[in-house]
Every structure is written in structure tokens, then in C-alpha cells.
């Protein structure tokens, strides 16, 4: 069996933290077993789905590093869903219902008032042909429900272990709206059948739906896939994920300079027994992924964790991975410059700042002209080495008696214009003698 999973977003918006995590768990599971990751666009909501959002989802997945081996768009498969509905209808497994939304709502309220679960009472099954005809003559078009067999449906869940739901506790699900539009369940089952999906991995908010879907797979003569339901994200304090956090999207994170592997590294390990550690690429994440390590407790997500993770990714990024991006920024200096600069980066593009610092133009910050004049006199004229900074500052310390911040800060401000940054022993080599002497004299360079 080739493990085949699918990620099925609706193109009614861009990807956000919650569905990025769903995509990631599916992607890692497929890759861990040498399987396939399928992208399915659930665009049956004609009013809200757009091609722009679809293109955005595809671009977001590519940026995150989740390549897909197969693609499907639900809006192109309406005939397939209609055929499946006809099959169920012909076998008495899909029946017409004529209640309005208001009537159904009233029924639910009455049941709740009596302390009963708000389960559909199957009143439509008791309608005579004459009663159905009367509805049709009044211009009332039915919606269609799938007839559940009232039995216990059991399965072994990848996360929850042994699971079972008695379908008598559930309402017969509506598969077709009155306008003929299929709702989520029927298209999803048909697609999973046709794509030969072996594993359906998703949030535990779908756990109850699984019993319905297993019955529908069986009714349509399909093999039932293996299911896995992981806990949903909550806020940092355990509260329900707020609208702000839930809508935290790839587009805004990318614009903020976040590395895709910072997001992937964090989301892949949240809620597992594994430590959350920075990973430089997807292969490293796949190698350490095990779905059985996902716990059943709620998962806390704090967006404030993304910044530190981003820095850890950058500080460990090898030059081979950074090189093409540095060239695109116009940053030179090779591996030595990257090794020096990366430890001070919060976002990758800040590498350009340190390249500008050592290549100019900058205006030196002169706080103590007399001290800097002494420093310039002691600064070698020859090419700098790794030892130059230490030799120079030791000589300056011996002559002036200064040490610590009083010694180093005036030099840093003059040579970089900033009060922070990479180690000066490394920066000094890139600044070079000619430029360093000019800056110490207060001359822009």
C-alpha cells in the first residue's frame, strides 16, 4: 500500500496557522512512509471561493516547502457527485426532506427543552407519496439526507486509539441542499475514493463525523481509510484560539520576514512528546516525525514563540542554504561574512544591514575624539587578521588604562555607527584598514 494523504483547504481565504498545521502533519506523515501528498481544493462554495485565494494557497504551500504529487478541484467534479447521489437514492439510502431551516431549528429547541439530544427525528421517512407531491406542487424542493444504519461504528484512530460512535446518537447528515448543491461530506468521500486516499488525518473536531463517513464509504462500496484526529490549537493560556491567532496567515508571516522552517519546526512538534527544536529543512523534520507521539491534550500555540525560533533557524543556517539569498540581496563576503553576520540576525534581510556597515557609506558616531585619535594612532595600517582586534585593543588598554565597555563602545560606535552587532574582531577584518582609519577620524566612509 502506498500511503496517500490529502490536504483539502477551501479557497475562501489564505492559509492560517490552524490549517497550516493540518497540511504539515499530513505532509510529514506521507513523507515518513514514502507516500504521496495530494492537494484538493474544496471550492464548492461558489459564493466565497475565488481563484485568487486558490493561487494564494498554492503559493503558500510552495513557500512552506510542501510539494504535492496530485491535484484535484471539486468544482470540476459535480457530475461525479451527482452520480454518487443517484446511486444512493436508487438504493433508498438518500431520502428527501422538506422541513425549512426554521422548522428544523424549532425541532432542535423542543428536543433540548425536553432534555433530549437534538437529533433529526426522520419525520421525512414517514411522508406518503401524496404528501411529497403536495410539497412539490407548492414549489418546495427537498434537501437530501443519508440514511444512517443505527449501529456502532468502531475504528482504530492513529492518535485516539480505539474509537467508537453509535450512529443512533447522530442526525442523518444532509448530503445535498435543496438547490442540488452537494455539501462537504459527499464530495469528500467521492474524492477520497477516486484519489485512493489511504489515511485521513485532520483535527479532532471531525472525530464524530468519522462514523458517518465510514458508513458512507461502505455504502458506496469503497475501502475505508485509516483515520487520525489530532487536538486543536488553543491560545497560550489554554483558551480557545482567538480570531487574531486563528487567522495568523502565511502571507503576513512571510511579509514579516519569518523563515518557513521556523513555522514548520514549531508546528510540527507542538502537542507531541518530542522537543521543539529548529530544523533547517523538511527532510530533517520528516526524519524525526512520528504521529504516535502526538498527545490527546489541547495544544497551546503562542505566536511569540515564532521570533525566537526564527532566530535559532538563522543562527544555524549553513552558508550553502544562505548563499543564493545573499546574492539576491547584493551581499558578498562569502561564508566568512555569513558566519559572522548570522548570529545577529532576527530576519534574513538584516544581513544587508551588516554588509552596508562594512562596505558603506555610513556616518561614524564620534563620542570621544581624543580617545579615538589615540586609537587610530595604534591601529595597524596593514591588512587585518583575526588577531588584529585583540592586539589593537590590548595596546590601547595598556596606553589608556581603559577596559570593558569604556574601551570597546567608543570604537564600535565609530566603526559601525551602532552600539550593537557582531563581534568586532570579525567585523574589523571586513571593514579593512583604510576604512577603519577614516571612520576613527570621524570621516564618513
N, C-alpha and C positions, 0 to 999 in steps of 0.2 A: 504494500500500500504506500503510495506517495502522499505524504502529509500535504494537505491543501487547505489553506485558510483564506478567509476573506475579510476585508475591511470595507464597510458599507456606509459611507457618510452621505448625508443629504446635502445637495448644493444650495442650501438656503443661507449660508454664511461661510466664513473661513474656519479652518481647524482651530480648536481651542485646547486647553490643557487636558480636559476630560477625554475628548476623542483622540487626541494625540497618544495618550496612554493606551487606549484600546488598540490603535493601529500598531503601536510599538510592541505590545505583548504578543499580538498575532504575528508580527514580522519576526520577532526573535524566536518564537516557537517554531515557525516554519523553517527558518534558517538552521536552528539547532538540530532539526531532523532532516536536513537536506531537501526540504519541501518547497512548495510554491505559495507565494503571497499574491492574492488576487485583489484588485481594486474594483469595487462595484459602486456605481453612482446611483443612489436611490432618489431619482428625480421624478417620482410620480406626483409630487405636489406641484402641479403646473403653475399655480399662482405665485409660489415663493421661490421655486428653483430657477437659477439663471446659469447661463454659460460662463459668465464672469466668475461666479463662485466655483463652478466646476474647474475652470482653469486654475483658480487660486488654490484649490485643494491639491491638484496635481503638482503644482509648483511647490507647495508647502511640503509635500511628501518627498519630493526630489531634494529639497534643501535639507531635510532631516536625514536623508540617506536611505530612505525606504523605497527601493525599486520594486515594481510589481511585474509579475510574469504574465498576468492576464488582466483583461479589462472588460467590463460589462456596463451598459447603461440601461436602466429599467424602462425608460420612456420608449425604447426601441423594441420592447418585447410584450406589448399589450396583447397581441394575438395569442401568445403563449399562455398568458394568464387567463384569457377568456376561454381557451380550450380546456385548461385545467378546471375552471369553474363549471363548464358544461359537463365535464366528466363527473364531477362531484354531484352536480344537480341531477344528472341522469340516474345516479345510484342512490338518490334520496338522502345524500349527506350534506346538501346545501339547500336550505329552505327559506322561503320568502317571509319577511316580517314587515308589518305595515304601521307599527307604532311610530309616532313622531318623537322627536327628541324630548319634547315637553312631557309626553306621556311616560316615556321611559324614566325620566327624572322623577316624576311623581311616584312611580312604582318603587324606585330605589328608596325614596324618603319614607314611604309607608313601611317597607321591609325593615329599614333601620329603626323606625319608631317602634316596631314590634320586637326589636332585639334580634332580628334575623340578618344574615349576610345579604347584601344587595345583588343577588344572582338572578339573571333573567329567568322568568318563570315558564318559558317555552309556550306561551299562550298562542303564538302563531301556528304551532303544530295542530292546534285544535280547530283551526278555521276550516270551514267547509269550502268546497269549490264555489258555491254560490256567494259566500261571504268574500272570498278573494276576488270574484268577478265584480262584486259591488264596489270594492276598493278601486279596482282598475277603472270602472266606469266613472268614478269620482275623480279620476286623474291622479290617484295616489300610487306612486311607483314604489315597490318594496326595496328594502335593503336585504341582504342575504347573509344568513348565519350558518356556520359549520356545526353540524350535529355531533357533539362530543359523545363518545361512549363512556358512560359513567363507570369508570374503573380507575384503579390506582395505577399511575404511570411512574415507573421507577427507572433510574439511570445512575451510573457512577460518574459523578462530576469530577473534573480534573482538580478543582480547588475544594469543593464542599464534601467530596467523598460520596457516600451513598445518599441519594436524594429520592424523595417520593412525594407525589401530589395526587390526591384523589380529585378527579375532574368534576365530580358532582358538586364540589365547592366552587366551581368556576362557571361563569356565564358562557354560553355558546358564543364564540367570537364572530364578530361581523367581518366577513371577507370582502364583500362588495357593498359600496354605498348605493344609495338609491339612484344616483346618476350613472351607475355602472363602473365607477372608478374603484379599482382594487385597493384595499388598504394594505398595510405593511406585511401582514403575515403571509398571504397567498403568494405575492411576488417573491418574497424572500425564500420561501420553501421551494418554489419552482426554480429559482436561480441556483440555490444550493444543490439541487438535484442535477441541473444541467452542467454546473461547473465541477461536479464531483467533489464537493466540499467534504472533507473528512472530519474536520474539527471546527466547531463554532465556539469561539472564545470571546466573551463580552462581559459587561458589567452585571452585577448581581441583581440589578433592577429588572432584568429579564428572566430571573430564575423561575417565577411562576409561569411565564409564557412558555417555558420549555415543555411542560406537559402537553399543552395544546399543540405545539409544533411537532412533537413526537407523534401524536395521533394523526396529524395531517400528513407527515412524511409517510406513515404507514398506509393511510387512505389512498395516497397517490402512488403506492407501490414502490417507494424508494427506500434505500438503506438509510437508517438513522445515523447521523454523525455523532461523534463524541462531543460532549458539551463541557465547557469550563466557564465558571462565573466568578469573577474576582470582585472584591469590595470596591465601593465607590470612594472617590476622593472627598475629604472634608477639609475645612479650614484648619489653620494651625492649632486652634484651641479645641478642635473636635467638633465645632459647629458645622452645620450644613454649608457646603461650598457656596460662597456668596456669588451673586451675579457678576461682580467685578472679577473674582478669581476664575469663575467658570468660563468667562468669556475671554480670559487671557489668551490671546491668539498668537499663532506663529508669525503672522505679519508684523505685529507690534514688537514681538521679541526680537525678530531679525533686525528691524529698524533700530532697536535699542543696542545693537551690537552683540547680541548673545550668540555664542557658538552653538551650533546644533547639537554637538555632543555633550554640552553642559545640560541641556534639557533632556536628552536621551539618557544620560548617565543617572540623572536624578530620578526620572520617572520609572526607569527600568528596575530600580531597586526599592522604591518606596513600597512599603507593605510586605516586604519579604524578610527572610531571616538573614539575608546577605548584607554586608556593609555597603553603604552608599559611597562609591569611590569614582573618581574621574576616569573615564576611558577615552582614548584618542580616536577610536573608530568603531564601527558596528561589529567588526569581527571580534574585537575584544569583548564587547557586550554579549555577543552570541555565545562565546566560549564559556562565559560564567552564568548563563541563564538556565534556570530550572523552574518550571511552572509550579512544581510541588513545593517550592519554597515560599510561594505566596500564601500569606496567612488569611484568616477569615475576619480579623478585626478591621475596623474602619481605618482608612489610610489618610494621614494628615499631610497636607500639602501647604508649604509656606513659600510664596514667591520670593521671599527674602533669601532663601537658600540658593537661588539661581546665581546671584552675583558671586558669592564665594566659590561656587562650583565652576563658574566661568573662568575665574582667575586661576584655579587649580589646573584646568584644562590648558590654558595658555602657558602657564609656567612650566608645564611638562611637554609642550608641543615640540616635536623634533623639527629640525630645520628643513628636512625634506618635505614635510607637510606644509610648512610656512612659506617656503621659497616662492612658489608661483603667486601667492597672495602678496608677498612683499614686493615682488616685481611690479605687480599691478598698482601698488601704492607708490611706486617710484623710490623704494627703499633699497639701498645697496648694503655693502658691508659684509655680505656673506654670512656664514654660520657663526663667526665670532661676534658679529654685531647682534644677531638674533639671540644668541645665548646671553649676551649682556642685557639686552632690552627686555626680553620676555618676562623676566622676574618682576618687572614693574608695570605690567600691563593689566588693566581691568577689561579692556576691549582691544581686539586685534589692531584696529585702525590707529591706536595710540602709538604704534611702532613708528608711524610717520613723525610724530612729535619728537621722538628721540633722534631720528635721523636728521631732522631740521636743526636740532640742538647742536649736533656735531658737524653739520655742513653749512649752517647759516641760512639767511642772516639772523642774528639775534643781537639784542642790546644787553650788555653786561650790567649787573646790578652792583654798583660800587659803594660799599658801606664804610670801608676803611682804606683810603688811598695810600697812606704811608705804609701800612702793613702790606698792602698788595704790591707796592713798589719794591719792598724788601723781598717779597715772594718772587717777583719777576726776576730780580737780580740773581736769585738762587736757582731759577728754573733752567734746566739744560736747553741748549739750542739744537742738540742732535735729536734724531728720531727717538720717540718714546718706546719703552718696553714695559712689560708687566711690572718691572721693579721700579719704574720711574716715579710713580706716585709716592711710594714708600720712601725712596731715597730723598726725594724733594721735601716731603713734609717732615721727615726726620731732621733734615738740615735746617729747615725753617723753625722747627721746635727748639732745636739747640740754640739758634741765634736769638729767638724772641722770647723763649720761655713759655710760649703758649702751648695748650694741648686741648684735646677734646673738641667740643663744639666751637669754642673761641678760635681754634686753629682752622678747622675744616669748613665752617659755614661761610666765612667771607670768600674763601676760594671757590666753593660751589656756586655761590651767587654770581661771582664774577665770570666764571667759566661757562655756566649754563643759563643764568638768568632765573633759576628756580632754586627753591630751598629743599628740594627732594629729588629723588631719582636713583638710577643705577649707581653701583659702586664707582667712585671717582677713579680708582686705579684702572678700571676698564674704559670708562668714558675718555680719560685723558689720552689714551692711545689713539682713539678715533678723532679727537679734537686736533691733535698734532701740535708741534712746537710753534710754528708761525702764528697760527690762530690763537693759541693759548697766550702767547706774549702780548698780542694785540688786545685781547679781552682783559687781561690783567692791567693793561694801561687805560682801560675804560673806552677803548675804541670799538665801535660796532664791527662785527665780523660775520 
